Amino acid sequence: MSGRESGEERITRLEERIAWLELTVSTLDTAVSRQEREIQRLACELATLRASVESPQARNLSDRPPHW
């Protein structure tokens, strides 16, 4: 078997590759979960800001400041 890897070497290489892929998937899962929480937080914050801007009290243009 000159120039070719043995069955044991091939299995070892595949096991290393699987371990690396599992680590990568775990890392990506953590990042995606963190991003999902951040997106949810920002969506709530945006909804709160929109509600405050669109409320009748915020858009009451008939009340002029005392200096007018």
N, CA, C, O and CB atoms as a CASP TS submission, in Angstrom:
PFRMAT TS
TARGET T0000
AUTHOR 0000-0000-0000
METHOD Language model
MODEL 1
PARENT N/A
ATOM      1  N   MET     1       0.822  -1.198   0.000  1.00  0.00           N
ATOM      2  CA  MET     1       0.000   0.000   0.000  1.00  0.00           C
ATOM      3  C   MET     1       0.863   1.256   0.000  1.00  0.00           C
ATOM      4  O   MET     1       0.598   2.190   0.758  1.00  0.00           O
ATOM      5  CB  MET     1      -0.933   0.001   1.204  1.00  0.00           C
ATOM      6  N   SER     2       1.857   1.286  -0.816  1.00  0.00           N
ATOM      7  CA  SER     2       2.718   2.452  -0.858  1.00  0.00           C
ATOM      8  C   SER     2       1.963   3.647  -1.445  1.00  0.00           C
ATOM      9  O   SER     2       1.270   3.529  -2.455  1.00  0.00           O
ATOM     10  CB  SER     2       3.985   2.155  -1.678  1.00  0.00           C
ATOM     11  N   GLY     3       2.116   4.813  -0.779  1.00  0.00           N
ATOM     12  CA  GLY     3       1.466   6.023  -1.271  1.00  0.00           C
ATOM     13  C   GLY     3      -0.001   6.135  -0.884  1.00  0.00           C
ATOM     14  O   GLY     3      -0.645   7.147  -1.161  1.00  0.00           O
ATOM     15  N   ARG     4      -0.520   5.119  -0.255  1.00  0.00           N
ATOM     16  CA  ARG     4      -1.937   5.156   0.157  1.00  0.00           C
ATOM     17  C   ARG     4      -1.993   5.050   1.673  1.00  0.00           C
ATOM     18  O   ARG     4      -1.152   4.402   2.296  1.00  0.00           O
ATOM     19  CB  ARG     4      -2.769   3.996  -0.517  1.00  0.00           C
ATOM     20  N   GLU     5      -2.980   5.686   2.247  1.00  0.00           N
ATOM     21  CA  GLU     5      -3.101   5.613   3.696  1.00  0.00           C
ATOM     22  C   GLU     5      -3.780   4.307   4.109  1.00  0.00           C
ATOM     23  O   GLU     5      -4.604   3.756   3.379  1.00  0.00           O
ATOM     24  CB  GLU     5      -3.889   6.821   4.233  1.00  0.00           C
ATOM     25  N   SER     6      -3.418   3.838   5.275  1.00  0.00           N
ATOM     26  CA  SER     6      -4.010   2.597   5.767  1.00  0.00           C
ATOM     27  C   SER     6      -5.426   2.867   6.253  1.00  0.00           C
ATOM     28  O   SER     6      -5.827   4.018   6.420  1.00  0.00           O
ATOM     29  CB  SER     6      -3.151   1.985   6.900  1.00  0.00           C
ATOM     30  N   GLY     7      -6.172   1.806   6.476  1.00  0.00           N
ATOM     31  CA  GLY     7      -7.535   1.952   6.962  1.00  0.00           C
ATOM     32  C   GLY     7      -7.581   2.670   8.296  1.00  0.00           C
ATOM     33  O   GLY     7      -8.483   3.472   8.539  1.00  0.00           O
ATOM     34  N   GLU     8      -6.617   2.391   9.166  1.00  0.00           N
ATOM     35  CA  GLU     8      -6.569   3.036  10.474  1.00  0.00           C
ATOM     36  C   GLU     8      -6.282   4.532  10.341  1.00  0.00           C
ATOM     37  O   GLU     8      -6.890   5.346  11.037  1.00  0.00           O
ATOM     38  CB  GLU     8      -5.507   2.371  11.356  1.00  0.00           C
ATOM     39  N   GLU     9      -5.365   4.894   9.456  1.00  0.00           N
ATOM     40  CA  GLU     9      -5.065   6.317   9.231  1.00  0.00           C
ATOM     41  C   GLU     9      -6.287   7.035   8.686  1.00  0.00           C
ATOM     42  O   GLU     9      -6.590   8.163   9.076  1.00  0.00           O
ATOM     43  CB  GLU     9      -3.876   6.481   8.260  1.00  0.00           C
ATOM     44  N   ARG    10      -6.970   6.375   7.791  1.00  0.00           N
ATOM     45  CA  ARG    10      -8.167   6.988   7.198  1.00  0.00           C
ATOM     46  C   ARG    10      -9.244   7.206   8.254  1.00  0.00           C
ATOM     47  O   ARG    10      -9.888   8.255   8.288  1.00  0.00           O
ATOM     48  CB  ARG    10      -8.717   6.110   6.059  1.00  0.00           C
ATOM     49  N   ILE    11      -9.435   6.214   9.110  1.00  0.00           N
ATOM     50  CA  ILE    11     -10.427   6.350  10.185  1.00  0.00           C
ATOM     51  C   ILE    11     -10.032   7.479  11.130  1.00  0.00           C
ATOM     52  O   ILE    11     -10.876   8.276  11.539  1.00  0.00           O
ATOM     53  CB  ILE    11     -10.573   5.023  10.969  1.00  0.00           C
ATOM     54  N   THR    12      -8.756   7.547  11.474  1.00  0.00           N
ATOM     55  CA  THR    12      -8.275   8.618  12.352  1.00  0.00           C
ATOM     56  C   THR    12      -8.526   9.986  11.722  1.00  0.00           C
ATOM     57  O   THR    12      -8.997  10.908  12.388  1.00  0.00           O
ATOM     58  CB  THR    12      -6.772   8.439  12.652  1.00  0.00           C
ATOM     59  N   ARG    13      -8.210  10.107  10.446  1.00  0.00           N
ATOM     60  CA  ARG    13      -8.427  11.380   9.741  1.00  0.00           C
ATOM     61  C   ARG    13      -9.914  11.737   9.714  1.00  0.00           C
ATOM     62  O   ARG    13     -10.273  12.898   9.912  1.00  0.00           O
ATOM     63  CB  ARG    13      -7.874  11.301   8.297  1.00  0.00           C
ATOM     64  N   LEU    14     -10.775  10.757   9.474  1.00  0.00           N
ATOM     65  CA  LEU    14     -12.220  11.018   9.452  1.00  0.00           C
ATOM     66  C   LEU    14     -12.742  11.395  10.841  1.00  0.00           C
ATOM     67  O   LEU    14     -13.601  12.267  10.967  1.00  0.00           O
ATOM     68  CB  LEU    14     -12.975   9.785   8.927  1.00  0.00           C
ATOM     69  N   GLU    15     -12.224  10.741  11.878  1.00  0.00           N
ATOM     70  CA  GLU    15     -12.628  11.087  13.243  1.00  0.00           C
ATOM     71  C   GLU    15     -12.225  12.520  13.593  1.00  0.00           C
ATOM     72  O   GLU    15     -12.986  13.251  14.227  1.00  0.00           O
ATOM     73  CB  GLU    15     -12.006  10.106  14.249  1.00  0.00           C
ATOM     74  N   GLU    16     -11.024  12.911  13.174  1.00  0.00           N
ATOM     75  CA  GLU    16     -10.574  14.288  13.412  1.00  0.00           C
ATOM     76  C   GLU    16     -11.467  15.278  12.676  1.00  0.00           C
ATOM     77  O   GLU    16     -11.818  16.332  13.206  1.00  0.00           O
ATOM     78  CB  GLU    16      -9.108  14.465  12.970  1.00  0.00           C
ATOM     79  N   ARG    17     -11.817  14.933  11.482  1.00  0.00           N
ATOM     80  CA  ARG    17     -12.684  15.808  10.684  1.00  0.00           C
ATOM     81  C   ARG    17     -14.067  15.932  11.311  1.00  0.00           C
ATOM     82  O   ARG    17     -14.632  17.024  11.366  1.00  0.00           O
ATOM     83  CB  ARG    17     -12.806  15.278   9.250  1.00  0.00           C
ATOM     84  N   ILE    18     -14.608  14.820  11.781  1.00  0.00           N
ATOM     85  CA  ILE    18     -15.922  14.847  12.438  1.00  0.00           C
ATOM     86  C   ILE    18     -15.862  15.683  13.713  1.00  0.00           C
ATOM     87  O   ILE    18     -16.781  16.455  13.985  1.00  0.00           O
ATOM     88  CB  ILE    18     -16.400  13.410  12.762  1.00  0.00           C
ATOM     89  N   ALA    19     -14.798  15.540  14.496  1.00  0.00           N
ATOM     90  CA  ALA    19     -14.646  16.331  15.722  1.00  0.00           C
ATOM     91  C   ALA    19     -14.602  17.819  15.393  1.00  0.00           C
ATOM     92  O   ALA    19     -15.231  18.629  16.074  1.00  0.00           O
ATOM     93  CB  ALA    19     -13.370  15.915  16.484  1.00  0.00           C
ATOM     94  N   TRP    20     -13.863  18.174  14.356  1.00  0.00           N
ATOM     95  CA  TRP    20     -13.784  19.579  13.947  1.00  0.00           C
ATOM     96  C   TRP    20     -15.159  20.083  13.500  1.00  0.00           C
ATOM     97  O   TRP    20     -15.553  21.195  13.851  1.00  0.00           O
ATOM     98  CB  TRP    20     -12.749  19.757  12.808  1.00  0.00           C
ATOM     99  N   LEU    21     -15.883  19.281  12.736  1.00  0.00           N
ATOM    100  CA  LEU    21     -17.209  19.682  12.268  1.00  0.00           C
ATOM    101  C   LEU    21     -18.184  19.840  13.431  1.00  0.00           C
ATOM    102  O   LEU    21     -18.999  20.763  13.435  1.00  0.00           O
ATOM    103  CB  LEU    21     -17.750  18.660  11.268  1.00  0.00           C
ATOM    104  N   GLU    22     -18.109  18.952  14.412  1.00  0.00           N
ATOM    105  CA  GLU    22     -18.973  19.070  15.586  1.00  0.00           C
ATOM    106  C   GLU    22     -18.680  20.341  16.356  1.00  0.00           C
ATOM    107  O   GLU    22     -19.602  21.013  16.818  1.00  0.00           O
ATOM    108  CB  GLU    22     -18.806  17.861  16.496  1.00  0.00           C
ATOM    109  N   LEU    23     -17.413  20.679  16.501  1.00  0.00           N
ATOM    110  CA  LEU    23     -17.033  21.920  17.180  1.00  0.00           C
ATOM    111  C   LEU    23     -17.544  23.133  16.408  1.00  0.00           C
ATOM    112  O   LEU    23     -18.052  24.085  17.001  1.00  0.00           O
ATOM    113  CB  LEU    23     -15.501  21.999  17.345  1.00  0.00           C
ATOM    114  N   THR    24     -17.410  23.095  15.097  1.00  0.00           N
ATOM    115  CA  THR    24     -17.883  24.198  14.254  1.00  0.00           C
ATOM    116  C   THR    24     -19.391  24.369  14.372  1.00  0.00           C
ATOM    117  O   THR    24     -19.881  25.493  14.487  1.00  0.00           O
ATOM    118  CB  THR    24     -17.496  23.957  12.787  1.00  0.00           C
ATOM    119  N   VAL    25     -20.122  23.276  14.346  1.00  0.00           N
ATOM    120  CA  VAL    25     -21.584  23.342  14.473  1.00  0.00           C
ATOM    121  C   VAL    25     -21.967  23.915  15.839  1.00  0.00           C
ATOM    122  O   VAL    25     -22.875  24.741  15.932  1.00  0.00           O
ATOM    123  CB  VAL    25     -22.217  21.936  14.280  1.00  0.00           C
ATOM    124  N   SER    26     -21.289  23.485  16.880  1.00  0.00           N
ATOM    125  CA  SER    26     -21.570  23.990  18.220  1.00  0.00           C
ATOM    126  C   SER    26     -21.298  25.496  18.315  1.00  0.00           C
ATOM    127  O   SER    26     -22.085  26.241  18.898  1.00  0.00           O
ATOM    128  CB  SER    26     -20.728  23.235  19.256  1.00  0.00           C
ATOM    129  N   THR    27     -20.183  25.929  17.739  1.00  0.00           N
ATOM    130  CA  THR    27     -19.831  27.352  17.743  1.00  0.00           C
ATOM    131  C   THR    27     -20.861  28.171  16.972  1.00  0.00           C
ATOM    132  O   THR    27     -21.282  29.236  17.425  1.00  0.00           O
ATOM    133  CB  THR    27     -18.432  27.562  17.139  1.00  0.00           C
ATOM    134  N   LEU    28     -21.259  27.678  15.823  1.00  0.00           N
ATOM    135  CA  LEU    28     -22.258  28.381  15.019  1.00  0.00           C
ATOM    136  C   LEU    28     -23.606  28.413  15.719  1.00  0.00           C
ATOM    137  O   LEU    28     -24.305  29.424  15.661  1.00  0.00           O
ATOM    138  CB  LEU    28     -22.398  27.724  13.650  1.00  0.00           C
ATOM    139  N   ASP    29     -23.983  27.325  16.378  1.00  0.00           N
ATOM    140  CA  ASP    29     -25.246  27.274  17.106  1.00  0.00           C
ATOM    141  C   ASP    29     -25.269  28.324  18.217  1.00  0.00           C
ATOM    142  O   ASP    29     -26.275  29.005  18.416  1.00  0.00           O
ATOM    143  CB  ASP    29     -25.473  25.868  17.693  1.00  0.00           C
ATOM    144  N   THR    30     -24.168  28.449  18.926  1.00  0.00           N
ATOM    145  CA  THR    30     -24.072  29.459  19.978  1.00  0.00           C
ATOM    146  C   THR    30     -24.214  30.870  19.404  1.00  0.00           C
ATOM    147  O   THR    30     -24.916  31.709  19.970  1.00  0.00           O
ATOM    148  CB  THR    30     -22.737  29.325  20.724  1.00  0.00           C
ATOM    149  N   ALA    31     -23.553  31.122  18.294  1.00  0.00           N
ATOM    150  CA  ALA    31     -23.618  32.448  17.676  1.00  0.00           C
ATOM    151  C   ALA    31     -25.023  32.759  17.173  1.00  0.00           C
ATOM    152  O   ALA    31     -25.514  33.872  17.357  1.00  0.00           O
ATOM    153  CB  ALA    31     -22.618  32.546  16.523  1.00  0.00           C
ATOM    154  N   VAL    32     -25.666  31.792  16.545  1.00  0.00           N
ATOM    155  CA  VAL    32     -27.015  32.007  16.014  1.00  0.00           C
ATOM    156  C   VAL    32     -28.003  32.228  17.153  1.00  0.00           C
ATOM    157  O   VAL    32     -28.888  33.077  17.048  1.00  0.00           O
ATOM    158  CB  VAL    32     -27.458  30.809  15.146  1.00  0.00           C
ATOM    159  N   SER    33     -27.863  31.479  18.231  1.00  0.00           N
ATOM    160  CA  SER    33     -28.751  31.662  19.391  1.00  0.00           C
ATOM    161  C   SER    33     -28.587  33.059  19.983  1.00  0.00           C
ATOM    162  O   SER    33     -29.572  33.714  20.322  1.00  0.00           O
ATOM    163  CB  SER    33     -28.463  30.594  20.469  1.00  0.00           C
ATOM    164  N   ARG    34     -27.348  33.509  20.107  1.00  0.00           N
ATOM    165  CA  ARG    34     -27.092  34.855  20.632  1.00  0.00           C
ATOM    166  C   ARG    34     -27.694  35.919  19.707  1.00  0.00           C
ATOM    167  O   ARG    34     -28.288  36.889  20.179  1.00  0.00           O
ATOM    168  CB  ARG    34     -25.570  35.090  20.799  1.00  0.00           C
ATOM    169  N   GLN    35     -27.541  35.737  18.402  1.00  0.00           N
ATOM    170  CA  GLN    35     -28.102  36.695  17.448  1.00  0.00           C
ATOM    171  C   GLN    35     -29.628  36.701  17.506  1.00  0.00           C
ATOM    172  O   GLN    35     -30.244  37.761  17.393  1.00  0.00           O
ATOM    173  CB  GLN    35     -27.630  36.367  16.025  1.00  0.00           C
ATOM    174  N   GLU    36     -30.241  35.540  17.680  1.00  0.00           N
ATOM    175  CA  GLU    36     -31.701  35.469  17.770  1.00  0.00           C
ATOM    176  C   GLU    36     -32.203  36.233  18.993  1.00  0.00           C
ATOM    177  O   GLU    36     -33.195  36.956  18.909  1.00  0.00           O
ATOM    178  CB  GLU    36     -32.167  34.002  17.832  1.00  0.00           C
ATOM    179  N   ARG    37     -31.522  36.076  20.127  1.00  0.00           N
ATOM    180  CA  ARG    37     -31.915  36.829  21.327  1.00  0.00           C
ATOM    181  C   ARG    37     -31.764  38.332  21.094  1.00  0.00           C
ATOM    182  O   ARG    37     -32.622  39.112  21.506  1.00  0.00           O
ATOM    183  CB  ARG    37     -31.067  36.392  22.547  1.00  0.00           C
ATOM    184  N   GLU    38     -30.692  38.738  20.444  1.00  0.00           N
ATOM    185  CA  GLU    38     -30.461  40.161  20.169  1.00  0.00           C
ATOM    186  C   GLU    38     -31.513  40.707  19.200  1.00  0.00           C
ATOM    187  O   GLU    38     -31.990  41.828  19.373  1.00  0.00           O
ATOM    188  CB  GLU    38     -29.046  40.376  19.590  1.00  0.00           C
ATOM    189  N   ILE    39     -31.870  39.935  18.201  1.00  0.00           N
ATOM    190  CA  ILE    39     -32.902  40.356  17.250  1.00  0.00           C
ATOM    191  C   ILE    39     -34.239  40.530  17.960  1.00  0.00           C
ATOM    192  O   ILE    39     -34.957  41.500  17.713  1.00  0.00           O
ATOM    193  CB  ILE    39     -33.037  39.333  16.101  1.00  0.00           C
ATOM    194  N   GLN    40     -34.571  39.596  18.837  1.00  0.00           N
ATOM    195  CA  GLN    40     -35.821  39.704  19.591  1.00  0.00           C
ATOM    196  C   GLN    40     -35.817  40.947  20.484  1.00  0.00           C
ATOM    197  O   GLN    40     -36.820  41.655  20.570  1.00  0.00           O
ATOM    198  CB  GLN    40     -36.044  38.440  20.442  1.00  0.00           C
ATOM    199  N   ARG    41     -34.693  41.209  21.146  1.00  0.00           N
ATOM    200  CA  ARG    41     -34.594  42.391  22.004  1.00  0.00           C
ATOM    201  C   ARG    41     -34.754  43.673  21.192  1.00  0.00           C
ATOM    202  O   ARG    41     -35.462  44.594  21.600  1.00  0.00           O
ATOM    203  CB  ARG    41     -33.252  42.403  22.745  1.00  0.00           C
ATOM    204  N   LEU    42     -34.089  43.721  20.040  1.00  0.00           N
ATOM    205  CA  LEU    42     -34.186  44.906  19.190  1.00  0.00           C
ATOM    206  C   LEU    42     -35.586  45.073  18.602  1.00  0.00           C
ATOM    207  O   LEU    42     -36.057  46.199  18.444  1.00  0.00           O
ATOM    208  CB  LEU    42     -33.161  44.829  18.067  1.00  0.00           C
ATOM    209  N   ALA    43     -36.250  43.973  18.280  1.00  0.00           N
ATOM    210  CA  ALA    43     -37.616  44.053  17.758  1.00  0.00           C
ATOM    211  C   ALA    43     -38.558  44.625  18.816  1.00  0.00           C
ATOM    212  O   ALA    43     -39.426  45.440  18.505  1.00  0.00           O
ATOM    213  CB  ALA    43     -38.105  42.660  17.301  1.00  0.00           C
ATOM    214  N   CYS    44     -38.386  44.198  20.059  1.00  0.00           N
ATOM    215  CA  CYS    44     -39.208  44.754  21.144  1.00  0.00           C
ATOM    216  C   CYS    44     -38.927  46.242  21.346  1.00  0.00           C
ATOM    217  O   CYS    44     -39.843  47.039  21.546  1.00  0.00           O
ATOM    218  CB  CYS    44     -38.952  43.989  22.456  1.00  0.00           C
ATOM    219  N   GLU    45     -37.663  46.597  21.290  1.00  0.00           N
ATOM    220  CA  GLU    45     -37.287  47.998  21.447  1.00  0.00           C
ATOM    221  C   GLU    45     -37.864  48.843  20.304  1.00  0.00           C
ATOM    222  O   GLU    45     -38.349  49.951  20.531  1.00  0.00           O
ATOM    223  CB  GLU    45     -35.751  48.140  21.497  1.00  0.00           C
ATOM    224  N   LEU    46     -37.810  48.325  19.100  1.00  0.00           N
ATOM    225  CA  LEU    46     -38.367  49.038  17.950  1.00  0.00           C
ATOM    226  C   LEU    46     -39.880  49.204  18.091  1.00  0.00           C
ATOM    227  O   LEU    46     -40.417  50.273  17.800  1.00  0.00           O
ATOM    228  CB  LEU    46     -38.035  48.294  16.648  1.00  0.00           C
ATOM    229  N   ALA    47     -40.558  48.163  18.530  1.00  0.00           N
ATOM    230  CA  ALA    47     -42.012  48.247  18.725  1.00  0.00           C
ATOM    231  C   ALA    47     -42.353  49.301  19.767  1.00  0.00           C
ATOM    232  O   ALA    47     -43.314  50.053  19.602  1.00  0.00           O
ATOM    233  CB  ALA    47     -42.586  46.880  19.148  1.00  0.00           C
ATOM    234  N   THR    48     -41.574  49.358  20.834  1.00  0.00           N
ATOM    235  CA  THR    48     -41.800  50.372  21.876  1.00  0.00           C
ATOM    236  C   THR    48     -41.583  51.778  21.320  1.00  0.00           C
ATOM    237  O   THR    48     -42.375  52.682  21.584  1.00  0.00           O
ATOM    238  CB  THR    48     -40.865  50.128  23.083  1.00  0.00           C
ATOM    239  N   LEU    49     -40.516  51.961  20.557  1.00  0.00           N
ATOM    240  CA  LEU    49     -40.234  53.274  19.973  1.00  0.00           C
ATOM    241  C   LEU    49     -41.320  53.692  18.981  1.00  0.00           C
ATOM    242  O   LEU    49     -41.747  54.847  18.973  1.00  0.00           O
ATOM    243  CB  LEU    49     -38.870  53.262  19.279  1.00  0.00           C
ATOM    244  N   ARG    50     -41.765  52.748  18.142  1.00  0.00           N
ATOM    245  CA  ARG    50     -42.833  53.073  17.193  1.00  0.00           C
ATOM    246  C   ARG    50     -44.118  53.456  17.911  1.00  0.00           C
ATOM    247  O   ARG    50     -44.803  54.397  17.512  1.00  0.00           O
ATOM    248  CB  ARG    50     -43.093  51.893  16.261  1.00  0.00           C
ATOM    249  N   ALA    51     -44.439  52.730  18.965  1.00  0.00           N
ATOM    250  CA  ALA    51     -45.650  53.037  19.718  1.00  0.00           C
ATOM    251  C   ALA    51     -45.566  54.420  20.349  1.00  0.00           C
ATOM    252  O   ALA    51     -46.562  55.142  20.384  1.00  0.00           O
ATOM    253  CB  ALA    51     -45.889  51.981  20.795  1.00  0.00           C
ATOM    254  N   SER    52     -44.402  54.795  20.844  1.00  0.00           N
ATOM    255  CA  SER    52     -44.269  56.112  21.478  1.00  0.00           C
ATOM    256  C   SER    52     -44.330  57.229  20.440  1.00  0.00           C
ATOM    257  O   SER    52     -44.849  58.305  20.734  1.00  0.00           O
ATOM    258  CB  SER    52     -42.953  56.198  22.267  1.00  0.00           C
ATOM    259  N   VAL    53     -43.816  57.001  19.245  1.00  0.00           N
ATOM    260  CA  VAL    53     -43.837  58.018  18.193  1.00  0.00           C
ATOM    261  C   VAL    53     -45.239  58.156  17.601  1.00  0.00           C
ATOM    262  O   VAL    53     -45.661  59.257  17.248  1.00  0.00           O
ATOM    263  CB  VAL    53     -42.825  57.669  17.088  1.00  0.00           C
ATOM    264  N   GLU    54     -45.947  57.054  17.494  1.00  0.00           N
ATOM    265  CA  GLU    54     -47.263  57.065  16.866  1.00  0.00           C
ATOM    266  C   GLU    54     -48.399  57.377  17.832  1.00  0.00           C
ATOM    267  O   GLU    54     -49.551  57.486  17.411  1.00  0.00           O
ATOM    268  CB  GLU    54     -47.516  55.745  16.219  1.00  0.00           C
ATOM    269  N   SER    55     -48.098  57.521  19.107  1.00  0.00           N
ATOM    270  CA  SER    55     -49.162  57.781  20.079  1.00  0.00           C
ATOM    271  C   SER    55     -49.729  59.180  19.866  1.00  0.00           C
ATOM    272  O   SER    55     -49.012  60.083  19.435  1.00  0.00           O
ATOM    273  CB  SER    55     -48.635  57.626  21.528  1.00  0.00           C
ATOM    274  N   PRO    56     -51.007  59.361  20.166  1.00  0.00           N
ATOM    275  CA  PRO    56     -51.624  60.689  19.988  1.00  0.00           C
ATOM    276  C   PRO    56     -50.938  61.773  20.817  1.00  0.00           C
ATOM    277  O   PRO    56     -50.873  62.925  20.390  1.00  0.00           O
ATOM    278  CB  PRO    56     -53.100  60.631  20.358  1.00  0.00           C
ATOM    279  N   GLN    57     -50.437  61.427  21.972  1.00  0.00           N
ATOM    280  CA  GLN    57     -49.770  62.419  22.816  1.00  0.00           C
ATOM    281  C   GLN    57     -48.482  62.919  22.165  1.00  0.00           C
ATOM    282  O   GLN    57     -48.145  64.098  22.271  1.00  0.00           O
ATOM    283  CB  GLN    57     -49.465  61.826  24.196  1.00  0.00           C
ATOM    284  N   ALA    58     -47.777  62.034  21.504  1.00  0.00           N
ATOM    285  CA  ALA    58     -46.516  62.431  20.868  1.00  0.00           C
ATOM    286  C   ALA    58     -46.753  63.265  19.619  1.00  0.00           C
ATOM    287  O   ALA    58     -45.879  64.033  19.216  1.00  0.00           O
ATOM    288  CB  ALA    58     -45.692  61.200  20.515  1.00  0.00           C
ATOM    289  N   ARG    59     -47.936  63.124  18.991  1.00  0.00           N
ATOM    290  CA  ARG    59     -48.206  63.819  17.741  1.00  0.00           C
ATOM    291  C   ARG    59     -49.183  64.975  17.911  1.00  0.00           C
ATOM    292  O   ARG    59     -49.730  65.463  16.922  1.00  0.00           O
ATOM    293  CB  ARG    59     -48.741  62.851  16.724  1.00  0.00           C
ATOM    294  N   ASN    60     -49.412  65.419  19.128  1.00  0.00           N
ATOM    295  CA  ASN    60     -50.343  66.509  19.376  1.00  0.00           C
ATOM    296  C   ASN    60     -49.694  67.822  18.940  1.00  0.00           C
ATOM    297  O   ASN    60     -48.935  68.438  19.688  1.00  0.00           O
ATOM    298  CB  ASN    60     -50.757  66.561  20.877  1.00  0.00           C
ATOM    299  N   LEU    61     -50.011  68.231  17.714  1.00  0.00           N
ATOM    300  CA  LEU    61     -49.396  69.430  17.158  1.00  0.00           C
ATOM    301  C   LEU    61     -50.184  70.694  17.480  1.00  0.00           C
ATOM    302  O   LEU    61     -49.717  71.800  17.207  1.00  0.00           O
ATOM    303  CB  LEU    61     -49.254  69.289  15.665  1.00  0.00           C
ATOM    304  N   SER    62     -51.369  70.542  18.054  1.00  0.00           N
ATOM    305  CA  SER    62     -52.166  71.729  18.357  1.00  0.00           C
ATOM    306  C   SER    62     -51.678  72.442  19.615  1.00  0.00           C
ATOM    307  O   SER    62     -51.912  73.640  19.774  1.00  0.00           O
ATOM    308  CB  SER    62     -53.625  71.347  18.518  1.00  0.00           C
ATOM    309  N   ASP    63     -51.018  71.738  20.487  1.00  0.00           N
ATOM    310  CA  ASP    63     -50.479  72.360  21.679  1.00  0.00           C
ATOM    311  C   ASP    63     -49.166  73.043  21.339  1.00  0.00           C
ATOM    312  O   ASP    63     -48.163  72.395  21.040  1.00  0.00           O
ATOM    313  CB  ASP    63     -50.284  71.325  22.802  1.00  0.00           C
ATOM    314  N   ARG    64     -49.199  74.359  21.391  1.00  0.00           N
ATOM    315  CA  ARG    64     -47.981  75.098  21.076  1.00  0.00           C
ATOM    316  C   ARG    64     -47.247  75.414  22.365  1.00  0.00           C
ATOM    317  O   ARG    64     -47.860  75.557  23.423  1.00  0.00           O
ATOM    318  CB  ARG    64     -48.299  76.397  20.293  1.00  0.00           C
ATOM    319  N   PRO    65     -45.951  75.520  22.269  1.00  0.00           N
ATOM    320  CA  PRO    65     -45.176  75.880  23.458  1.00  0.00           C
ATOM    321  C   PRO    65     -45.562  77.304  23.909  1.00  0.00           C
ATOM    322  O   PRO    65     -46.065  78.089  23.104  1.00  0.00           O
ATOM    323  CB  PRO    65     -43.635  75.785  23.166  1.00  0.00           C
ATOM    324  N   PRO    66     -45.332  77.631  25.168  1.00  0.00           N
ATOM    325  CA  PRO    66     -45.734  78.948  25.716  1.00  0.00           C
ATOM    326  C   PRO    66     -45.112  80.137  24.978  1.00  0.00           C
ATOM    327  O   PRO    66     -45.697  81.220  24.998  1.00  0.00           O
ATOM    328  CB  PRO    66     -45.354  79.029  27.182  1.00  0.00           C
ATOM    329  N   HIS    67     -43.989  79.990  24.347  1.00  0.00           N
ATOM    330  CA  HIS    67     -43.331  81.116  23.686  1.00  0.00           C
ATOM    331  C   HIS    67     -43.928  81.437  22.324  1.00  0.00           C
ATOM    332  O   HIS    67     -43.468  82.385  21.687  1.00  0.00           O
ATOM    333  CB  HIS    67     -41.864  80.831  23.533  1.00  0.00           C
ATOM    334  N   TRP    68     -44.942  80.689  21.831  1.00  0.00           N
ATOM    335  CA  TRP    68     -45.517  80.971  20.530  1.00  0.00           C
ATOM    336  C   TRP    68     -46.619  81.938  20.644  1.00  0.00           C
ATOM    337  O   TRP    68     -47.230  82.299  19.638  1.00  0.00           O
ATOM    338  CB  TRP    68     -46.000  79.735  19.873  1.00  0.00           C
TER
END
